[in-house]
Amino acid sequence: MADSSRPRPADPDAAESRTASPLTGKKRTQQSPGLRSKYQSAAPGHCFKKVTLTKPTYCHSCSDFIWGIIGFLCEVCNFMCHEKCLKTLRAVCSCMAPSLVQVPVAHCFGPAGQKKRFCCVCRKQTEGSTALRCEVCELHVHADCALFSCADCRSCHLDGTLEQDTFHHHWREGNLASAARCEVCRRSCGSSDVLAGMRCEWCGITSHSACYLSVPAECTLGRLRCMLLHPAFVRLDSRNFSKMHCYRITESCSHDQDHSDDADLAAAAPKDGQPAASESGKQFLKVFDGDDAVKRGFFRLVSVFRATKNEEVAEAALRAFYLPDDPRDFELHEIGGLQRLHSDDVLNRNGSADNRNSLKDGCDTWLLRAKPRDTEVIKVYTGWPRSDVAFISVCVSERSTVSAVLTEVLSKLDRQEEDLSKFCLLEVCMSSKQVQRQTLSPQETLLDKLQEIRKVSLRQLNQTRFYIVENRNRAVQVELLIGGLLPLLSTESYTQLIQEHLAIKGHLVTISNFYFNQGAVVLQISCFAEAERIYMLAKDTSINNKPLTSLVIPEIMHNKLGADVCPLLVFVNPKSGGLKGRELLYSFRKLLNPHQVFDITNGGPLAGLHTFRAVPRFRVLVCGGDGTVGWVLGVLETVRHKLTCREPPIGIVPLGTGNDLARVLRWGPGYSGEDAYHILVSVDEADEVLMDRWTILLDAQNVSEDSKDNDFLEPPKIVQMNNYFGLGIDAELSLDFHLAREDEPDKFTSRFHNKGVYVKVGLQKISHTRSLHKELQLQVDNQDIQLPNIEGLIFLNIPSWGSGADLWGSEVDSRYEKPSIDDGLLEVVGVTGVVHMGQVQSGFRSGIRIAQGHYIRLTLRKPIPVQVDGEPWIQPPGHIIISAAGPKVRMLRKSKQKQKKSSANMRDGHLESPSSRDGH
């Protein structure tokens, strides 16, 4: 795990804006440090200066208010603290963050929300459209600060390269709730004013930055450990895939970040000219950190006094790029010229040491270069678990080859007797967007390699480290789920389609699974390059004008799961409930392992069910409307025979408009921003209940007046029903609403607007009359039923209809049994029109009870609007048969009793989720 105990949001200089990022067009430039006295701290990397406070300021170490007018500010990362906190400071500077990474894992950047957050690099507030957040961990940065963050995201699976023997806490600094309390001293450690406090992103415990090292290193995953998929039990060969691909995060979430480099260039190189110096006697320099920065035009602005030695300018430039190196090892080169400033030179207008006037016009662009070195000390980390030391220091010279370095490292590890050919040196670039690994050849000279990287980018070298790893010939196994094919084809047809459109190589690819009802196949691929080629090709391929979907599927090592572990499989429909579905998806990814959280609009429910196919016991949480729940139940029914756990219980987070099933199961009328952590605890404590499901056979035929079948109209179809089935005026209103939503889908983003449209279409039908009893014939349990004069006929499986209305009513009638979701009976109810429906929804009346039975047969004489669980269409004349659909399904009903006091105390004390912090 990455020990991300690095500086994050803090109060910058008191005289400066707290909302500005240091890299924006009106960026705060780095000050020349040469003329100020420095203050040392226990944490490495910081360069503190004493400042005079002109506004209320809080300490980033203890989160307390700084009384008085004196504070201590780090000139690199804007860390502010009391003088007393300097001695106990543990939070390292942003420039030292790469040194704390244990297992490099790239971030999945996406656009941030509108909530108040602090940047983890410059510690300033990130409000605005340029902020980014990681979709998997609690990292928040400005778009132009993202380049200076490192690959310290949560490690959510094993990839066969770098592993650990102990599962450690993954600490992230700041952005805690104000009520968070320290696990060690029990004092408040959260703050909404600055970036302060530490939080483990797995178990959720919080602590002061001065206390968190006292917490035992091993993480127990906290309250949610029984439903969380442990990272050590998930394997994914993901070398050629980005984290966005591994976690199935749609590209729309990261679209802005895909072009962030260009955005950074624009921000770093404003076209409105050099800004005016804020203080007299100072000037601005454009500084590049390597050839790559010059090529791309990415520079940093540095402000210095007009008479400043090169060493002091180099120190300011290093701070601007968040580099912790010694400024005496660097020099400045003029871009486009041969001028070079040495350590004793004074930056001046004409380049001579005796002239101390302002800079010469056009000579304010400089390249920061490292001085040539004959020897250098590198750190070589071990690619296998070690408890004694994290790395081995090795001195390399011009003659030091990779083979020589490996020999020295093995000697220091007391493994010199082992065959050198069994090991290799791995170069790892820990960029925040993608971790790149390269195996170095044994004859390669390391000093030349370092100078090559340093010439390209000093920042890149700061994010590069070397690992000694064992050569393994472990078989590569990448699993891709290809969807979007035509359903119900033969295995030969699917194989031919895949070979024709994806040109798979038979010796590298095998089709391991067919999902005929879903039109999907699973490919097992034994080559990284072939897996990447198929993945990208499938995403750009369409068959019969239908685009294919391609998803990377992880392997769950189910044999390692404990007996008390029941992982939760989460499906979220981000299009439901406005933006609430999107925020829930984000929150659940942070609270759980992202490999168990699925965006249902990206590949449907099949991807999650296939991933969990071998898990012996698991639960399902569906976040969406009744239609989304029906979708999951339908797919579950078709793939049940391939699951080890054939009947996983299902809970609901209601994001739709009606949410009738969620109401019956006590999950509420709709999601209104509840804390995602509380939702997961409620799912863990929920009771299992059984629910009937029904099969509806729709056989369209021309039917004469005497109910005899004539001409065949269309092939019969079968649909599944969970909630209710309606004919007539009820279905007609649903159809009008459905058509209105198809015309303008962007307007239907809230339950309030949706219900308003329902009222509008209902008023338009208020004078409409339909003699439904003349248009159909009803049989219940083979008994003909005489229908009254009604306009709508509804068959109920649950005691909730039309957003919570009790259509059957609560009156006791000896002719009927009390309705229940698992009694194997359907309630048949009629309504006389729109007015009657309005009265039912207002609670003034109930429907007309007609019958109750196990088997329903309808004969339609005319086309009639029908709807199943809110999905409407026009049904041609013919027969409709409703019967029980096999075994009952297991659902989760929210427990009535309150959460245990211990759980509440844990939650209030330190288990703060992202959604709970959004509420502050």
C-alpha angles and dihedrals in degrees: 000000000000115000094218096185092142133132116282137164112354139151107276126208109330092234094053134078115268094210099056122098115223092237102050125109091269089040125168104246124220115262123230106256098198099095099045131082114243131224121214125223136188092247116080125241101028122122107195128196128183112250136184113240118224099176138031108294135183130212115250092210104051097012090228124134115269106235117206130023101283125088137157118241128191108228091209106049104010093245108168124196148152120270089245091056093057091079095051099035113137103165106100124217122269090249089064096049095102090058091061096056113112101178112017111229123169123233127243103225121201136159113294125233126248095261122115111269138156127234114250092215108043095018093228128129116278103206112143141058095289096066122109133198133193113249092216107038138025097267115136122181142160112257090247093047094054092086090061095051118091136221098276100130123136115286102230101173144015116261100182096252117077116019140168133219095215128045104233133194114269104220122203122182125232139343091099127150115266090242095056115126131206116256090216108041098016091227123130111280103168128092138183091196103059142010100272139142133033130257132189107230092210108044096019099228115151132210144164116272087243093051107038095086087064090064114097109264097231116087120217095192093242129232095343096052094111093058098034122098104233112231091226089063096054122078126189128168095215106154096129098033127086120232089253088062094043094053094038092239109167117244091237088071091057100033094110091048093051087072096034092117090063090046089052091052092052091048094046095046109043114194096214092085133254111329119241115263112257093214130043116252094031133106137189127244129195107222128190123197099210149336092289091056091049091050093050096037094240111151139154125228115233124185118210138167113266092246104048131140119242093245090058091047090049090051091053091047092050089053091050089058093041092243119152097202128126109268090216088072093060139068137186124244122195113241111243094008142071097243115126127184116218125202095265096046122103117226105243145153101268099029094247122123096236100052113081102174126119123300120284112255112266095015099095097098116093140174118222109222134179116237116247112272129202094198136016138184117232131185117232115198124203119244092212129066115282128174101188108055133004098213146003120236115224129182112221129194136181090284097046110115127188089255091055092049091050090051092052094046093050089049091054089047091053091242098110092124092065124097110270091213089068091068137061137183115245123203111209122191107201100204113166091236101044135004109223121199126195128178112224121222116245093242095051116116111234097205090056089048092053093048090049092054092043091053091052095046134341088204091055091054090052088057095046126093137168128236131193107219136175118251107246130183093204112161114254114233119179118174121204126186110211113196137169095072123134110276127240098025125141124264090250091054093050091048091050093049092050093047093046099047102029099031093219120194109239096212091054103034133054130177103234101176140023124203101191099178092050098041094237139126134194119227124204109205126189099193128066095212093050091047092052092047093051092044095054094039093051092053089057096044129094128190117198089352091302116117118231122235123220123195133177109231121206123216116242111209092218094177089069096053113111122242091248094050118102106170119214118231109206126200117188127187102207091191092063123088095016109269093342093088090054092051092047090052089052093047096048092049089057097044096044136028106287088226088072096048117081132190099223092206089063105070099334127249094311094081093059096042092049091049090053095040094114098039106113095212131016143141131226129222117194118197109195144063129305089276091057091049090051090049092055092045091050095051090043089056092054097047098035092107091061095053125091088210099048099179110038112177114245129218128190138222102194111228099151134087104257102022092182096158091049090052092053091049091049096247089126139250093285145336111274103176102291116172111272091221091058089050091055092048089050090051090050091052096040123121123239117238134173124242132191121239124198135210118219117201112200111196110178114205138145106264123198126217091267089055094250118146118246129164123011112244108181138340115282119258134200126218132179123235126203106162114016146327120220137189129189127008095003092055092041092059090048090051093051090049091048092052092048090052092050091053095051109014094164091067095056099076102117137051091231093058092043092053090047090057090049090055091048095052089043092056089051089058097044094107094040117117129194126173096217093174089065094050101053144029122221131208122182117190088345091305120121111236122207108224122217122226100289138149098207136036121197130187111204128204095169130038093245129079136167098013099325105326118148099229096171093049133220099261115123113241122178091210092066137046121238107269119250134170092239103038095101091238134115120213114222113209134173133208126200098214148303094309091053090049090051091051091050092051090048091053095243097112141011130222127272108271110226110163148328124219154136100242127040129191122184130185115201118202096183137026108280133183110249134179135194116200091335097315107117135192141150111269117208121225116287141083131321120194123189119193139154113286105226120272122008117258123241115238133182117239117196111250117248096216118086122257115275115273092238091056091050092049092050091048095048093044106049116332097096117163126204092253093053090053089050088063094061 
